[in-house]
Amino acid sequence: MASFARRQSFRREHKFHGKHGQLVKISDNGKNAERLDCRQEFNNGLLFSKKTLRDGECFEVVFEGKVGSWSGSIEIGVTTLEPGSLDIPASATALCEGSWILSGSIVLENGLAETFQTVNVSDDLSDASDSSDSMSDSDDSGIPENKSQPDAIHPFVESLKFHPRHGTAIELSEDAKTAMRRNALSEFDNGVVLTDRPLQVDELFEVKIEKLCHKWSGSLEIGVTSHPPEDIKFPSTMTNMQTGTVLMSGSGILTNGKGTVREYGELSLFELRVNDRIGLTRRSNGDLHFFINGRDQGIAAPNTEETLYGVVDLYGMAEKVSIVESRASILKSLDRRLMHLNYLSSLAGEELPQLFGEDGLFEEPLVFHPICGTNAEVTQNCLLAKMISDTESSDSSIVLSNRHLKTEEVFEFSVESVTNSRPNSFKFGVTTKTPAEIDDLTSTARLGPEVWYIKGASVFHHDRVSSQDYAPVLSNVKKGDRLGLIKKANGELYFFHNGKSLGLAAKSVATHIHAFVQFDSIITGVLALKPDEKSAISLPEEVEPEVPNSEDRHQFHLCHGKNVTLVNNGKTAFRPNYSEEFNFAIVLSSKPLKNGELFEVQLEDMIYRWSGSLVIGVTSQKPEDVDLPSTLTDLSTQTWILSGTSIIHDGLVFNSTFPIDLDQLQVGTRIGLVRHEDGTVDIVLDGEEKYQAFTDVPEEVYGIFDLYGQCCQLTVTQMRATFHLTLPSLEASDSNVSNSSPAVPKLNITAVPGIPHKFHHSCGTNISLSDDCTIASRTEGYDNAVIFSSKPLRPGELFQVKVNKVAKIWSGSLSIGFTKYHPGGVSPRHLSGQFPFQPNKLEDLIGEGLWIMQGSDIKKNGRVVKSNYAPTLERLSIGFTVGVMLTTECTMHIFLNGHDMGLAVADLPKSVYGVLDLYGQVESITVTSSAVNLPEEPLRAPSISSSSSSSGSEEADKETGAELRHKQSLFRFHGIHGQNIALSNENLTAKRTTSFNHGVIFSHKPLRQNQLFEVRIDVLNCHWTSSVKIGVVGLAPEKITLPANVSTMRRSTWVLQEDLVFHNAKKV
């Protein structure tokens, strides 16, 4: 309801026009208006003034009533149309031909959005009865007093596009928002494009790099020019433009073709990669600024001209760019009629109440989303999801739920079909990504870092095991079984099977999550269950969260680096985004260290794609007062730290030969700090080796740790009283510490004896094979040099090569990966061509199944699936090694100089060939790896005996018996062991007390590189057959469910049994 406000200072009285919307009722002699059936109808309430408005005259109404059933509110404006001859529309926004309407925060001219205002002046109006000052007197002009100026209204402009006139090599697409240089492999210039209109003040012109061609040097150039696109004579490169132009080229600024700023910004444009963004804007004072990935690089040129066009030169490596839409253009592109969707939702709620929840909001049924992987389809009103082809060679496919899961909402499905032709690697779980955000629905690696799922019996978080043997029952899923999940309000995630909870799977799960199912196993079809069909789930009752004991000193402080997450009641710290971030991960002890007390942490996880590792020390600053830097070595106040082998105090290095090298620590290592009453601080390694590190340290210091580089997870162990160990002499150890580090990191992969790998005789036309197909060399040019492994690689097999020769005259470098293509075979995609099909370039294998590392990126069938994965291959030198491994989980890992760079891509086929492209700089390589499968006559390693010592080093011969006994005593048996084992003699002796099995024992700490672990057999029982089995395992004993015998362990184990070697319970 609305009525006119009377103003004492303005004598003219307004009334409503007699012609109005069909639901309007006029009363009080034309002064009041009301919309009938307001709770059932939201429109047809249009009103006009009875008289036309005079200049300076105020037309004002009082808002007297509103109904909460609808969104939107009053619309007000002016029109030149005569109401008496007008066909009244349903709403004011439908008026055109001389109408200006304020609707919400949008001003519509003739029905079209013309301006945007940040202050909403209509949708948030309240009833006049709700406010004591709803009306106020005004001056004689009739305009109400306004003490504050309204926000400026900014006119909309058309979004930027590239002009149709451009360089001769340019091709435009995507509605002129994308520009590509044709024939990029043969032409490097003539790629100039301009914007289709001048840039406005403070308007951001930004482009994203879509594709690079590494054949050329030089790259993208961007800037502004005063020359209109219609008049300009396009040069081959914009650096030749001598007037009216400012460019950023490389790391400098060119004005009219001449260098004006030599070193500008944080990065050179030559260093940018695919998906990087470069932009610019001209400020109101004429200053020109450039932006790289959203970061302002500062003033590039002052006092630029007012009329400037954006210009991009796709030069050299730059092959394709796209304009990034600005926020203003996105707002303009929104259809104003979207605001009525809430109206329709309200109507639907009354017509179909069964589809709406208690809050009145639409409850879309929880089913599958129609967007799914290429080998899956969703049918039966999105209830049924199934594989299209379920053969062993078929691609895997992911299907997601159609919407986010609500808190405490159950997502459950039944298994409708199974097959025996595929392995049991079924995955289902949750992810924060929506189906529209995922460009490749074939692998969980594409679901982003925030993904939790079950595979087999284990729970994974971002492709890493977070809970082993969580649900063994899922190893035998059959048709008719029901599987589901639920996320509670406290962020806990539970999975269940046939209505029975499998227990807590994960904590701190994100709020907005989609459920997903991946078809890559015996399960080929699932049916989403309706609410009335779902199981009654019984979960643990909600308990009050445990409040940490203020006296508990066994935890990290809540103040920590931004890239750190604390779990396990503050005892465990880890970097969640370990593959993308390597710093900003400092943590401190929650309490100061007591004298004589050991604060110890255990290194639980590492990633070898980074250099550097854990940094430890103490600080007298309180955690809440520390301004935490990106790395601990940058903390230069009241801090004593050990980094690598260097002792640093307040940012200054005092000793670089400390006996412990933190960069060489391995998973499972324990390291701690002890402060003594004399102000010294010792560093204790594995509870045994103790070294004095710092002196003159004050009381009340906190332990401080940096989960830097390779170190990505630490857990606080139980604190203990000080150890009374003999302090090793630092003088004796100094002579054994080398200050230099090798240029190439040592190989940390133990070679398995077997048949040496070879290259396949089918290779590129420029490849020459020699030395029994173990050496490949490029004979001429820089390309046509694709080579393959001679046989498919088995899971767990590393295919590795060493660089023999490089030629710096070329750009680009070696590429390595896997392919499904069978070298020398006939390709179904090339049946009309030569027999057999012979690929010369990696591009020839796209579509055959190709996963490679090129530069620093991982590509699948030519598309980048992971950027900046590892150090670039373009920096390989002679002697460097590069390898690729197909793991037992069918994932690809790249190895550089023996170091695992981590997961590259997941869900590969089980039978793939290694593939390399001897492109650009790398001209010759040699195979250095061996196949896992052994020949019929096993190759035996020489046994360790006393006779072998004669050919060893002289230093080994000089060792005394006491020294040898000391080395042997460094190992003990672990407290975790099989149920039939009894330990004695300070855990140096293990005895099986009964039966023939359950006798598994471990060393109490991990083995270091080249360290011997040796046992002596004291007693034999001839009543039983078989004998001792010995080997290594890559998991900590605390994380292993002990089997009856070690040969059945299926994860990260290598075991010698008699004259056979077993890897993950399989004979190799």
N, C-alpha and C positions, 0 to 999 in steps of 0.2 A: 504494500500500500504506500502511496505517496501523496503529498499535498503541498500546495504552494506556501512558502514562507512569506509573511507580510513584513515589509520594511518601512519603518516610520519615515525614512529619508527619501523614499521613492514612491510617488503617489500612484503610478500606473499599476493596475492590478491585472494579473494574468489568470486565464482559465485554460482548461484542457479543451482541445478540439472535439467536436462531436463525432468525427470519424476516427476510429481507433481499432485496435485488434479485437477479434471476435470474443475473447475471454475477458475483456475489460468491462468493469462496471463503474460509471461516473456518478458521483453524488455531490452533495453540498454545493449545488448550483455550479457544477463544473470545476470545483476546486479540489476534490478528492477523487482518487482513482484506485481501484482494487482489482486484482486478477482472481477470477473465479476458479474454483477447483484447483487451488494452488498446490495441493498435495498430490494431485493426479496429473496435472499438466504444468509444464515449465515454460512454454512459449505462448505465442499469440497474445502478447501483452503490450503491443506497441502503442505509444501515445504521442501527440503533437501539441504544441501550444496553439491556442486559438488565433493569436495574432502574430504577425511577423516581428522579429526583434529589431530594435533600433540600435544604432552605433553606440557602444558603451553601456548598453542595457544588460543587466544581469538576469538570467533565467535560472531560478533556483527552486528546488523541491526539498522537502523534508522526508527522510526515509523513516516510515512509521511502522513497518512490519516486515519480517522475513521468515522464511521457513527453512529448516535445516535439511530437508530431504534432497536438495539439489546442490550441485556445484555451480560456479559462476554466480553472477549477481547483476545488478542494474547496469544498463548501458545508456549513455547519454551523449548527445551531440547536436548538430545542426544539419539542415537540409534546405536546398532551394526548391524542392518539390512541393507542389500544392496538395495537401492531404485530401481535399475533396475529390480530386480527380485521380487519386492514387489507388492502385490495387494493393491493399495492405499486406506486406509479407509477414512471415512468422516471427522474425526478429529484426532488430535494427541493423545487424551486420549484413543483412541481405539487401539493404538499400544501396542504390548506385545512382550515377548521373547527378552529381552535385550533393554528396553527403559526406560528412566527416563525423565519425563515431569513435568514442573512447570505450573500448571493451577490455576490461581487466587492465593490463598495462600496455595494450596495443592500440594505436590510433589507426583507424581504417579510413582510407579515402576511396570513395566509390567502391567499397567492398574489399579493397586490397590493403594489406599492411604496408604502411609508409614509414612509420617511425616506431621506435622502441624506447620505453621509459622504464627505468629501474624501480620506480615507486609505484605500487599498485594503489590506485585511487578509487576503485569501485568494488572489487571482489571482497575487500575486508571491511566494508561499511557495516556499522552497527545500527540497531534501532535507535530512534531519537529518544525513546523512553529509557534506554540503557545508559544514557550519558546526561549529566547535569548541565553541560555546556554545549548541547547539540546545536543551538542557535546563538549567534552573537550579532550585535549591532555592527554596522559598517558605515563608512563615510557616504557622502552623497552620490558617489559614483555607483553605488550598488555593488561594489566588488568587495567581498569579505577580506578582512585583514589576514595577511600571511607574513609572519615574522621571519620565516626562513625561505630561501630561494629553492625552488624545486630542482631536482637533478636535470642536467642538460639532456635534451632529446637529440639523439644522434640519427641522422638519416641513414637508411639502408642503401647499400650500393650493390651492384652485381658482383658476384664472386669472381675472382680472378681466373682467367684462362690464358692460354697461349694464343698469340695472334696467328691468323692463317698464313701470313707472310713470314717466312723463316728461311734458314739456310738450306742449301740444295740437298743436303743429306738427311734432313729431318722429316720424320713422319709423326703426325699427331693422332692421338686416339683418346678414348674415354672422355668424349665431349670436350676435346682440346685441353684437357687437364694433364695429359701425359705426353711427353715428347721422347722420341727414340731416334738415335742415329743409325740409319740403315748401313748395311755393309761395314759393320764395325771392325771386322777383321782385316778389311782392305783399305779403309779410310779412317783417318784420325781427326779430321777437321770438317769445316763447313757445317757445324752443328749449332749455329746461333739461333736462339728463340727469344722473343720479347713477349711481355704481357699485352693483353688486348686493350688495356686502358691504362692511363697514368695511375700511379700509386697515390693514395690519400695520405694525409698527415697521420703519423702513428699507425698506419696500416702495416701489418706484417705480411711480407711476401716470402713464403717458405716453400722449399722443394725437398723431396725425399729421394735419395738415390735408390733406384730399383734394380739396376744392373750395371756391372763393371766388366770391362774387357781388359785383361791383364797383359795383353800383347804389347800395349803402348806405354810410354812414360807420359807424365803430365796427367791432368785430370780436370774435373769440373772447375769452371770459373763462373762467378756470379757477381752481379752488381746492378747499377742503374745507368740509364742513358737518357738524355733529353731529346734524342732523335725519335720522332714518331715511326712506328713500324711501316706505315704507308709510304714514307718518304726515304727511309734509310736504304743505302746500298750495302747489302750484307757482305761483310768481309769474311775471309776464311776462318779467322779467329778474332775475337773482340779485342785482343791485345793490340791489334793493328789500328783500332779506332782512335783517332788523334784529337777528337773534340767531344765535349759534352758527356763524358763517360767516366765512371768510377767503378773499378773492378777489384774483387778479392781474387788473387791468383796465388796458389800455393800458400805461403804464410805471409805474403806481402800485399800491399794495396797499390794499385796502379791508377793514376789519374791522367786521362787523355794519353794513355800508352806509356807513361813514364812513372817509375817507381817513386812513391811519396812516403810510404811507410815500409820499412824493410822487414821487421819482425812484428807481426800483428797477431793478436789472439793466442789462444792456448794450443791450437792444433793447426797443422797444415792441411789444406784441402786434399793434398796428395795422400794423406793418411786415412781419409775417411773410407768407410766400407758400406756395403749394401745395408739399407734401412737407416743410415745416418741422415739427419736433417740439417739443412743449411738455409738460413733466412736472413732478411734484412728489413730495416724500417727507417724512415726518415722522420725525425722528431720535428716538433713545431718550430724549434729554433734553427732548423736547417742541418743539424748534425745527423750523419749517417752511421748507423750501427749495424753490425753483422751478428748473427746468432748461429751457434753450432749446437745441435741437439738441445735447443731451448736456452742455452747459456749465453748471456750477453758478452760479446768480446770487446766491448768498449767503443769509443769514437773512432771511426775509420777516416772520416772526412768531414770537416765543418763547412757551414755556409753553402750547402748544395742548392741547386736550382729548385724552384717550386714545382715545376712540371717534369716528372721523371717517370720513365717506364722501367719495370723490372726486366733484367736481361740475364740469360743463362747460356753459357757456351759449353756444349757437350763435347769437350776436347779430350783426346787421348783415351784414358781408361774409362771415362764417363760415357756410358752407352745409353742409359735410360733414366729419366727422372719424372716425378709426378708432383703436381702442386698440392700442398697440404691445405685443406680447408680451414679457414679461420672461424672463430666462434661466431662472429657477426653474420657470416654468410650461412652458417648452419642454422642460426635462429631464423633468418629470413626464409630459408627453404622449408621451414615447418608450416604445415597447412593450419591456418587459424581454426579450421573447423574441428580440429582434434579436441578442442575444449568441450565439445558437446558429447564426447564419448562417455563421460561420467553420467550425463543425463540418461543415455541409453542403458548404461549399467544399472541405474536406479530403477528404470522401468522394467528391465529384465528381472530384477530382484523380486518385484511384486508378482510378475507373471510366472516365474520359475523358482519358487523359494527353495526347492530341493537342491538347487545348484549353488546356494549361497550359505555362507557360514553364519555363526552367531553374531559376528560383527557387521553383517550386512554386505560384506565384500564377496565378490564372485569367487567361488572355489572351483577352479578348473580341475577336472579329474586328473589324477596322477597316473599317466600312461607313458608310452614311449614317444620320443620326438621323431617326426618323419625324416629329418635330416640324419643320415647315418652313413656308415662306411659303404664302400662300393660293392662289397660282397655280402651285404645284408639288405633286408627289406622289412618294412613295418606295415602290417595289414590289420584287418578286423578292428577298425576304428582306433588304430594305434595301440591296441592291446597286445598283439602278437608280433614278436621280433624273431627273425630266423635268418640263417645263412642261405644264400642263393646256391652256392656250390660248397660242398663239405668234403672235398677230396683233400688229401694230405698236402698238396701243393697250392691249395687255394689261399688267397690272402686273408689275413685276419681283419675283422671289422668291429667297430665300436658303435653301440647304440646308447643314447642318453635319455634321461627322463625329459618330459616336455616342459617342465618348470622346476623352480627351486623347491627343495624339500622344506616344509615348515618344521619348526621345533616340535619334537616328540611325534612327528609324522612317520608312519611305517611305509617303507617301500618294499613290497614283497612280490615275488613272481614264482611261478611253478615251471619246472623243467618239462617241456613238451616233447622234445625229440633229442636223441643222442646218436652218435656214430662211433664205430670202433676203429676208424681209419685215421684218427688224429690223437695226439698226446693229450693228457689231462693237465692243461695249463689254463683252465678257465679263470677269468678275472672278473670281479665285480666290486664296486665301491663307489666313491664320491669324488667330485672335482669341483673347483670353484669356477671353472670355465663353462660357458654356455655353448650349445651346438653351433651357433652362428660365429663364435670366436675361434673355432678350431678348423684349420684348413686341411687337416689330414686325419681322418677318423679311422686310422689303421693301427695306431700304436699309443700306449699309455704315455710314452715319452712326449707326445704332442699335447697332453692334457695340462701342462704347466706344472709348476713346483708344488702347488697346493692340491695334491691328489693322494687319497688313501684307498687302498684296495686289498682284497684277498687274492692270492694266487697259490693254488695247492693248499698247503696247510699253514702258510705263513702270511703275516700282514706286512704290507709294504707302504712306505711313505715316500713319494717321489722316486720310485724305482729302487729304493733301498729297504732292506729288511729291517723292520722295527720290532717285530715279534715273531720268533721262530716257533714252529710247532704249535701255533695258536689253535688250529682246528683240524686235527688229523682226520676227523670224520668226513671232511670235504674231499679227501683223496678218493672217495668211492661214491661220488654223486651219481644217482640213477634217475631214470625217467619217473616223473611224478613227485620228486622231492620238491620241497618249498624252501627257497632261500630269500633272505631279506636283510634289511638293516634299519637302524633308527639312530638319530642324533638327538641327545638330550639337551635340555636348556643350559647345562653347565659345559657344553662342548664335548661331551664324551660320546664316542661312536661305538655302537654294538652291532655285531652281526648275529644272525640266528639261522638255524637249520630245522625245518619242520616244526616251527613254533617254539623251539628251545634255544635260549640264548647261549651263544658261544663264549660269552664273557666280554670284558672291556677290551676293545681293539686299539683305540687311540684317544688321546686327550687333546684339548684346545683345537678342535676342528673348527674351521671357518664357519661363518653364519650362513652365507648364501651358497648353497651347494646343490649340484645336480647329481643324481645317481647315474651310474653307467654300468653297462655289461659289455665285455669284449668276447667275441666269438673267435676262439683260437684253440679249441679243445674238443673233447668228446661231446660237449653240449652244443647243439646246433639250433635250438629253438626254445624260447621262453615266453610265458604268457603273464602279463601284468595282472595282478588280482585286484578286483574291485573292493571297496571298503567293507562290504558285508561278507566278502569271501576271505578276508585276511585272518591270520592266526591271532589268537590271544597271546600276546607276548608278556612273559614274566621277566622283569629286569630287577636288578638289585635296588633296594630302597634308597632314596636320596638321603645322604648323610651330610652333616655339617662339614664344611671343608676344614681340614686340619690346620690349626693355627700354629705356625712354627714357634717352637720353644725359644724364648728370648735368650736362654742359656745355651742353646745348641750352637756350638762353634763350628760344626761340620758342614758348612754351606757357604755359597757365594753371596755377596751383597746384592741387594736389589738395584743398586746403581751400577750400570755396566754399559758397554758399547752398544751402539744402535743395531749392529748386526748379530747380536747374541740373544739367544732364548734360554731361559732357565727352566728346568723341569726337575722332577724327583725331589720336591721340597727344597729346591735351591741347591742341590748337591751336584747336579749335572748341568754343564753349559755347552751349547753347541751353536754353530753357525748354520741356520736353516738353508740359506742360499749359498752353500759352500762352493758350487760350481761357477757362480757368477761374481761373488764377492770374496776378497781375501783379507780385508782389514776391518777396522772399526769393531773389534771383537775383544776388548779388554774387560776382564773381570777381576774383582778383588774379594778377599776373604771378608766374611760378615763381621768378624771381631778382630781386634789386634792380636798378634801372636804373643803367647805367654812364653817366658823364658824356659828353655828346655823342652818346648812342645813342638812336635813335628806336624806341620801342615803339609799334607801329601795329596797329590792328584795323580790319576791314572789316565794315560793317553789312550782313548778308546776308538778314535776314528781319524783317518788321514785321507787326503786327496792329493795325488802326486802331480796334478797339472800346474801347481804353483811352486815357486822356489821359497826358501825360508820355512821356518816352522815355529814351534812354541818358543815364547820368550817369557822368562820368569824373573821375579825379584821381590823387593819390598819397598814400601813407601810410607813416610810418616804423615802424609796427608790423609784426612778422613775421606772415605769414598764419596760422601755427599758433597765434599768441597773440591773434588778433583774435576778439572775441565778435561775430560778424556779426549786425547787426540786420536788420529787414525791408527797409529802404531805406538807401541809402548816405548820404542826408542826415541820418540819425539817428546816424551815426558821429561822435562829438564829441571824439575824442582823437587828436592827432598826424596830422590828416588835412586835405588841401587838395583841394577838388573843384569842378567846374563842373557846375551843374544848370540846364538851360535857358540863360539868359543871366546867371546869378548865380554869382559867385565866393564860396565858403563855406569858412571855415577854422575847424575845431573847432566846427561847428554855428552859427557866426555869419556873416551875410551882410556882405561888405565891398564888393561892387560888383554892381549889377544891370544893367549896360549893356555886358556883354562882346560883342564884335563877332560871335561865333559863337553861334547859337541851337541848342542840341542837340535841342530839341523839333521842329525843322524838318528834320532830317536825313532822307535818303531811302535806300532800299535801294541798295547799291553804293558808298556814301560811305565813304572811308577817313579815320580820325582817329587821331592819335597824340600821344605825350608825349615831350618831350626835356628832360632836366635838364642844366644847364650848371655849370661849376666855380664860378661866382659865386653859386650857390644859387637861380637863377631856373629856372622850368619853363615851356616854351613848349608850346602846343597847335597842332598842324599839321593842316590840313584838306586832304585829297586830295594830300598831298605838296607843295603849292604855297603855300597861304596859311598864314602862321605868325604867331601872336600870343602875347605874353608874358602868362601867366595868374597864376603864383604867384611870390612872392619869399621869400627867407630860408628856403628849404627845405633841411633837412639832407641829408647824404649817406646812402647805404643806404636809399633809399625804394623802395617797390614800386608799380607801376602798379595801380590799382584801378578796376573798372568795375561798373556796376549795370545789368543787362538789365531795366530797369524799364518798365512800361507797354507802349508800342507796340514797343519793341525786344525781339526774342525770339531773335536768333541773331547771334553775333559769331565771327569767325575772325581769329587772329593772322596778320599778313602778315610777310614777311621783314624783319628788322631791318636798318637801314642806319645809316651814320655820319651825324653831324649835318649838316643842310642849311645852307648859307651863303646865306640869303635875306635880302632887305631887310625889316626888321621894320616893318609898317605902324604909323603913328602912332595911338595909342589916342585921342588928343584929337580927331583929325579924324573918327574913326569914331563917337565918342560922340554927336555931334550927329545922326547918322543912325539912331540906335537908339531905338525907341519903347518906353517902359516899360509901355504899355497893350496889352492883347490884345483882339481883337474878341470881342464877346459870342457871335457865331455863327461857328464855324470856316469858313474859306474852302473853297469847292468844289475838290476835287482830282481831279475827273473832267473830262476834256476832252470838250466837247460835239461830236457828229458832226452836220454839217449834214444836214437832211432835212425831212420833213413833220412839223409839230408834232403831238403826241399830242392826242387828244380823249377825252371821256367818251362812253360809249354812251347812246343815248337811252332805253334800257330801264334803269330805276333804281327805287329805293325810292319809296314814296308821299309821303314828306316831303322829297324832293329837287327842287330847281329848278335847271335848267341855263341858262346864259347865255353871252354872248360866244362864239357859235359852238361851244357845248359844251366850252369850255375852263375854265369856272368852275362849280363845284357848291356849292350852299348848302342848308342844312337850313332848311325854312320854319317848322316848329313841333316841339315836343316834344324828346326827346333820342335817339330811335331811328328805326327804319324808314327808314334812310338809306343803303342799300347802293348803290354805284355801280361801274361796270366801265370798263375801257378799251374804246375803240371797236372795236379789232381785236386779234386774238391777238398776243402779243409774240414776236418772233423771238429765238433764242439770241444773247446778247451785247447785248440791248436793255435800256436802263434806262427805267423808267416812274416819273416823279418829280413830286411836287406840292409846292406851297408853302402854308403855313397863312396864311389871310387874316383869320380872325376866330375868337376863342375866347370861351366863356361859362363863367366859373368857378362858376356856380350848379350845374353838373352835375358828377357824378363820372364816371370812365371817360374814354376818349379815342378817338382815331382808331385803326383797325386797318387793316393793309395786307398784301397777299400776292397769291396766284395761285389760280385756279380753273379746272377743266376745263369748267365749265358755260358754254354758249353763250348770252350774253344775248339775250333775245327769242325763244329757241328753245323747243322742247317737251322737258320733262324726262321720261325714261322712268319716273322714280319718281313722277310726278304726272300720269299719263295720265288719271286719273279726275277731275282738277280742271280749273282754268281753262286756256284756251288763248290765248296761251302762258303757261306758268308764270312768275310774277313774284315773285322773292324780295325780301323786305323787310329781312331780318336775316341775319347770317352763319349762324345756326343753320339757316336754310332750305337752305343749300348743303352741309351735312354729308351725305356720301354721294355728292355730285356730284363730289368731288375738290376739297379745299380745303386750302391751305397758307397760314397767315397769321401775322403777328406781332401779338400782343395784349398790351398792357402791356409787359412785358420778356420774355415767353415766346413760343416758337414752337409753334404748334399744327398738327396734321395731322388733318383731319376731326374737330375738336373736342377732340382729345386732346393734352396737352402732350408734346412730344417733346424740347424743350430749354428748361430753365428758366434764368432770369437771362442770357439771350442777349446783351442789350445794354441801354444806358440806357432806362428806361421811356418809352413814348410818352405817358404821362399828364402829362409835364412839357413838352409842346410849347407854344411861344409863337408869337405873330405873327411871320412872317418866317422861321421854321424850315422846312427842306425835308426831305421823307421820300420815299424811293424804294425800288423793288424791281427787282432785275435777274435775268433768266434767263440764266445763263452758257452758254457753248458746251458745257460738260460737263453741262448740264441740272440745275444746282444753283441754289438760291435764295439771293441775298445781299440784305441790307437796307442801305440807305444813309441815314445821318442827317447832315444838313447837309453832304452831299457826301462823307462818309467811309464807306468800306466797313466794316461791322460783322463781316464774315467769313461763313463758310458757315453758313447757317441750316438748310437741309434739302437732301438730295440726291435724285437719281433722280426728277426731275419729268418729266412728258410734254413732248414738244417743242412742243406747241400748247396754250398756256394764256392766259387773259385776266388782266390786272391787276384786282384787286378791292379796294375800300376800303369801310369802314364809318364814315360821318361820325357817330360816336356820342359822346354826352356833351359834353365841353368844346369840341371842335373843331366849328365851325358852317359854315365856308366854306373852300374850297381852290381853287387854280388849278394847272392843268397847266403845268409848266415844261420838260418834256423833249420830244425829237423822235424820230421813228422812224428806224431805221437805213437802211431802204430809201429811195432818192432818187427824185424824179420823173423823167419822161422827159427833161426839160431840166435837166441837172445844175446845182445851185446852186454857184457859184464864190465862193470867199472873195476879197476884194480883195487884190491882189498888193502886196508890200512894195516901195516905190520911193521915190525922193527926193522926189517930189511929195507923198507922204503926210506927210512930216515937217512941212509947213507947218501942218497941223492938229493936230499932236501937242503935247506939253507944251513949255513954254518951256525947261525944263531940258535936254531932249534937244537943242534947237537950240544950246545953249551948249557942248556937248561938243566938245572939240578933236579933231583927227585923231589925235593921239598916244594920247588916251584910248580912241578907237574901236579903234585897232590893238591896244592893250593888252587890251581886252575880247575881241577876236577871237582873240588868241593864247592865251586861257585854255583853248581846246579844241585837242586834237591827235587824231590817229587812233590807235586801239588797236593794240597789238602783235599781237593775234589778228585774222587777216583771211583772205580767200580765197587759194588757192594761186597765182593768177596776179597777185597784187598785190605791188608793191615800194614801200616807204616811203622818203622822203628828207626833207631840210630839217627835221630834228628832228621827224619824224613829222607835219609840217604838209602834206606833199604825198604823194599816193597815185597810182600809175601802174599800169595793167594792162599787163603785159609781153607777153602773147600771147593768142591766141584771143579769144572774145567773151564768155565767162562766167567763173565762179569769181572774181568781182571784188568780193565783199561786204566792206565795211569798216564799222567802228563808231567812234563817239566814244570817247575814252579814259576818260570818266567820265559818269555819268548827267546828264541835263538837269534843272535846277531849274525850278520854276514860273515861267512868263513869261520864260524865258531863251531867246535866239535861238541856234540852231545853223545856220551858213551856210557854204556852200562856193562856190568859183568854178570854172567849167569852163575848163581851160587848153587842152586839145587835143581835137579831134574826129577820128574816123576814119570817113570816109564809105563805107568798104567794107562796113560792117555796117548793118543796120536797127535800129530801136528806139533807146533812149538811156538816160540815167541814170534810176534809180529812187531815191526818197528817202522816208524814213519814220522810225518809232520802233519799238523792241522793248522788252518788259517783262522780259527776261531778261538776265543778265550774259553777256558774250561767252564767258566760260570755261565756261558751262553749255550752249552751243549747238553742235550738230553742224552745221558750215557747209554750206549747200546750194550748188548751182551758181548759183542766182540768188535774190534776196531774196523774189521773189513766191511761192516755194514754201514759205516758212516758215509753219508751221501753229500756232504758239503765241505769243500776246501780241504780234502785229505789226500795224501799220497802215502801208500803203505807198501812195505816190502814183506811178502809172505812166501817163505821158501825161496824159489827162484823166479817169482812172479811179482810184477808191480801192479798195484791197484790204485786207480784215481777215481774218487767219489764212488766207491763200491763197484767200479767197472774195471775189468782186466785190460791193461794197455800193452 
